[in-house]
């Protein structure tokens, strides 16, 4: 089986990230509400609400780009530029989340509000990163944006905050990036395994269908083989227990001489050509199914045809069309002097008798055609 295309993997993983956009938006709204509640009474409410407004606008833009990317994925259109814009916006939203520490960073430890905001921001960026691990670059953009705006604050307010926030900011971002990378590897590996299993299942299904076809059809002509034809006729009899089914047995005349004088390759070409003529001449509305499901290669140079609900006189007419076409067939690739004719035996398979009886009568009629000079049609007597 061919290897799975990397672009296919990327598209599927990106589609999974985009599909959870609504869940991500809800998480962001909850975070914004908690932050707005936590800033009350601290004194920097205006700056915080401004940042919340900026974040809200960014989230709307992200949602719009999300929808645009989804449409392009569904239409299998190039999406490199929209994807780059999406990653950039995710980084920008991470940076704004980091900036939301600015109104309260100097007040950490002075009450529950600043601590609530700090915890909310860390949880929010963690959720944002984990929701997008299927496409690692998106997670990295969000975490990096958060770190770029948070780290300078821990340095600037080091005298007030001490070393703990600085250490946390230095540890948090690399840890999140590492976790999301490992998670992304696992998601990708699971997806590759899933795609490989799907391909394997399709491959096995195709192999089973091919095996079933080969078991039922003659490998040279593509017609049904003897066993499959008998099985098909048994099914037809069960479906239409009282229907009369006409049987036509065709034997190519002097076929051994064709093989001896022109070679087995020419003999095979004659068999294939004859099978094609049988398919083209026998009208589908005469049959219970497609021609290749109601005709068979019966023996070496023998073919058999079943016509359901067809009187023996109509079957004789079909046989005559076949006889004329077989005798007229020619191919520029065939050796000079190669000609083909066929002898036909036609019988009516009555619902009160076994299939073997109907075929035996057609066989006897076909041999009468051989004895009578070949290249003719004989009807079986009842």
ZAMARGU-4260 file (C-alpha; in steps of 0.2 Angstrom, whole numbers, plus 5000, padded with zeros to 4 digits):
<rodrens>
0) 5000/5000/5000 | 5006/5018/4996 | 5012/5029/5011 | 5000/5041/5018 | 5002/5058/5011
5) 5008/5071/5024 | 4996/5084/5017 | 4982/5073/5020 | 4987/5070/5038 | 4989/5089/5041
10) 4972/5093/5033 | 4963/5080/5044 | 4972/5086/5060 | 4968/5104/5056 | 4950/5100/5052
15) 4949/5092/5070 | 4956/5108/5077 | 4944/5119/5068 | 4929/5108/5073 | 4932/5112/5091
20) 4932/5131/5088 | 4915/5134/5096 | 4921/5124/5112 | 4936/5135/5113 | 4926/5151/5111
25) 4915/5146/5126 | 4930/5143/5136 | 4937/5160/5132 | 4921/5169/5136 | 4921/5160/5153
30) 4938/5165/5156 | 4935/5183/5152 | 4920/5184/5164 | 4930/5177/5178 | 4944/5190/5175
35) 4931/5204/5174 | 4925/5198/5191 | 4942/5197/5198 | 4948/5214/5194 | 4933/5223/5203
40) 4940/5234/5217 | 4958/5233/5212 | 4959/5250/5203 | 4964/5245/5185 | 4947/5240/5179
45) 4948/5251/5164 | 4964/5244/5157 | 4958/5226/5161 | 4941/5229/5152 | 4950/5237/5137
50) 4961/5221/5136 | 4945/5210/5138 | 4937/5220/5123 | 4953/5218/5113 | 4953/5199/5116
55) 4934/5198/5112 | 4938/5206/5095 | 4952/5195/5092 | 4941/5180/5096 | 4928/5185/5083
60) 4942/5187/5070 | 4949/5170/5075 | 4931/5163/5073 | 4930/5171/5055 | 4947/5164/5050
65) 4942/5147/5057 | 4926/5147/5046 | 4936/5152/5031 | 4949/5138/5034 | 4935/5125/5036
70) 4927/5130/5019 | 4944/5129/5010 | 4947/5112/5018 | 4930/5106/5013 | 4933/5112/4995
75) 4951/5105/4995 | 4958/5122/4991 | 4975/5129/4995 | 4975/5136/5013 | 4993/5141/5017
80) 4990/5159/5019 | 4974/5157/5029 | 4983/5145/5040 | 4997/5156/5043 | 4985/5170/5048
85) 4976/5158/5060 | 4992/5154/5068 | 4997/5172/5070 | 4980/5176/5077 | 4982/5162/5090
90) 4999/5169/5095 | 4991/5187/5096 | 4977/5180/5107 | 4990/5172/5118 | 5000/5188/5120
95) 4984/5197/5125 | 4980/5184/5138 | 4998/5187/5145 | 4995/5206/5145 | 4980/5204/5156
100) 4991/5201/5171 | 4998/5218/5169 | 4983/5227/5178 | 4985/5215/5193 | 5003/5209/5194
105) 5008/5222/5207 | 4993/5216/5218 | 4997/5198/5219 | 4996/5192/5236 | 4984/5207/5242
110) 4968/5198/5239 | 4958/5184/5230 | 4955/5194/5215 | 4972/5195/5207 | 4975/5177/5212
115) 4959/5172/5203 | 4965/5181/5188 | 4982/5173/5188 | 4975/5156/5190 | 4962/5159/5176
120) 4975/5165/5164 | 4986/5150/5167 | 4972/5138/5165 | 4965/5147/5150 | 4982/5147/5140
125) 4984/5128/5145 | 4966/5124/5139 | 4969/5134/5123 | 4986/5125/5120 | 4979/5107/5123
130) 4963/5110/5112 | 4975/5113/5097 | 4988/5100/5100 | 4983/5091/5084 | 4992/5105/5075
135) 5007/5109/5086 | 5012/5125/5078 | 4995/5133/5084 | 4998/5127/5102 | 5016/5134/5101
140) 5010/5151/5094 | 4997/5153/5109 | 5010/5148/5122 | 5024/5158/5115 | 5013/5174/5114
145) 5008/5172/5132 | 5026/5169/5137 | 5032/5184/5127 | 5021/5197/5137 | 5021/5188/5154
150) 5039/5186/5156 | 5044/5204/5155 | 5031/5208/5169 | 5039/5195/5181 | 5056/5204/5178
155) 5049/5222/5179 | 5040/5218/5196 | 5053/5206/5202 | 5056/5217/5218 | 5037/5216/5222
160) 5034/5198/5217 | 5050/5189/5221 | 5058/5175/5211 | 5043/5163/5211 | 5033/5171/5197
165) 5048/5172/5187 | 5053/5154/5189 | 5035/5149/5185 | 5034/5159/5169 | 5051/5151/5164
170) 5045/5134/5168 | 5027/5135/5162 | 5029/5139/5144 | 5043/5126/5140 | 5033/5113/5149
175) 5017/5117/5140 | 5027/5117/5123 | 5034/5100/5128 | 5017/5093/5133 | 5008/5099/5118
180) 5022/5092/5107 | 5021/5075/5114 | 5002/5075/5114 | 5003/5081/5095 | 5014/5066/5092
185) 5002/5054/5100 | 4987/5062/5090 | 4997/5060/5074 | 5002/5042/5077 | 4984/5038/5081
190) 4978/5046/5065 | 4991/5038/5055 | 4986/5021/5062 | 4968/5025/5059 | 4971/5029/5041
195) 4982/5014/5038 | 4968/5003/5046 | 4956/5011/5034 | 4967/5008/5019 | 4970/4990/5025
200) 4952/4987/5026 | 4949/4994/5009 | 4963/4984/5002 | 4956/4968/5010 | 4939/4972/5004
205) 4946/4974/4986 | 4956/4958/4988 | 4940/4948/4993 | 4930/4955/4979 | 4944/4951/4967
210) 4945/4933/4974 | 4927/4931/4973 | 4927/4937/4955 | 4941/4925/4951 | 4932/4911/4959
215) 4916/4914/4949 | 4923/4919/4932 | 4934/4912/4918 | 4951/4920/4919 | 4952/4921/4900
220) 4935/4927/4894 | 4928/4935/4910 | 4912/4925/4908 | 4905/4914/4922 | 4913/4898/4925
225) 4904/4881/4925 | 4901/4881/4944 | 4896/4899/4945 | 4884/4897/4931 | 4875/4882/4939
230) 4874/4892/4955 | 4866/4906/4946 | 4854/4895/4937 | 4849/4888/4954 | 4846/4905/4961
235) 4835/4910/4945 | 4825/4894/4948 | 4821/4898/4966 | 4816/4916/4961 | 4805/4910/4947
240) 4801/4892/4950 | 4789/4890/4936 | 4798/4900/4923 | 4804/4892/4907 | 4822/4895/4904
245) 4830/4893/4887 | 4848/4886/4886 | 4859/4889/4871 | 4875/4878/4870 | 4888/4884/4858
250) 4903/4874/4852 | 4916/4882/4841 | 4919/4871/4825 | 4937/4864/4822 | 4944/4873/4837
255) 4958/4860/4839 | 4963/4863/4821 | 4964/4882/4825 | 4976/4879/4840 | 4986/4866/4830
260) 4988/4877/4814 | 4988/4895/4821 | 4994/4892/4839 | 4986/4893/4856 | 4988/4912/4857
265) 4977/4913/4842 | 4965/4901/4849 | 4964/4911/4865 | 4961/4927/4855 | 4946/4918/4846
270) 4939/4913/4863 | 4940/4931/4870 | 4932/4938/4854 | 4918/4925/4854 | 4914/4929/4872
275) 4913/4948/4868 | 4901/4944/4853 | 4890/4934/4865 | 4889/4948/4877 | 4885/4961/4863
280) 4872/4950/4854 | 4862/4944/4869 | 4850/4957/4874 | 4850/4962/4892 | 4831/4962/4893
285) 4831/4944/4888 | 4841/4940/4904 | 4838/4940/4922 | 4854/4950/4925 | 4869/4957/4915
290) 4875/4946/4901 | 4891/4942/4910 | 4880/4935/4924 | 4870/4923/4913 | 4883/4917/4901
295) 4897/4906/4904 | 4912/4897/4897 | 4906/4879/4898 | 4921/4870/4893 | 4937/4872/4882
300) 4928/4880/4867 | 4910/4878/4873 | 4899/4893/4879 | 4882/4892/4887 | 4868/4905/4888
305) 4853/4906/4899 | 4837/4916/4893 | 4824/4918/4907 | 4806/4918/4902 | 4811/4916/4884
310) 4802/4904/4872 | 4813/4892/4863 | 4809/4900/4846 | 4815/4917/4852 | 4831/4908/4859
315) 4833/4901/4842 | 4833/4919/4834 | 4846/4924/4847 | 4856/4909/4842 | 4855/4914/4824
320) 4862/4932/4827 | 4876/4924/4837 | 4880/4912/4823 | 4881/4925/4810 | 4892/4936/4820
325) 4904/4922/4825 | 4906/4917/4807 | 4909/4935/4802 | 4922/4939/4815 | 4939/4944/4810
330) 4954/4953/4817 | 4969/4961/4808 | 4980/4954/4821 | 4974/4936/4817 | 4984/4925/4805
335) 4979/4924/4787 | 4966/4910/4784 | 4960/4909/4802 | 4941/4908/4801 | 4928/4903/4815
340) 4911/4896/4815 | 4900/4888/4829 | 4887/4875/4831 | 4872/4878/4842 | 4860/4867/4852
345) 4845/4875/4860 | 4834/4868/4873 | 4820/4873/4885 | 4824/4870/4904 | 4807/4865/4911
350) 4804/4869/4930 | 4799/4851/4933 | 4817/4844/4928 | 4834/4846/4934 | 4846/4858/4926
355) 4857/4844/4920 | 4843/4837/4910 | 4840/4853/4901 | 4859/4855/4897 | 4860/4837/4891
360) 4846/4840/4878 | 4855/4856/4872 | 4871/4846/4871 | 4863/4832/4860 | 4855/4846/4849
365) 4872/4854/4847 | 4880/4837/4842 | 4866/4835/4829 | 4872/4852/4822 | 4890/4846/4821
370) 4885/4830/4812 | 4874/4839/4800 | 4888/4850/4794 | 4892/4862/4808 | 4889/4881/4808
375) 4871/4879/4811 | 4857/4878/4825 | 4847/4863/4831 | 4833/4864/4843 | 4831/4850/4856
380) 4816/4839/4855 | 4804/4838/4870
</rodrens>
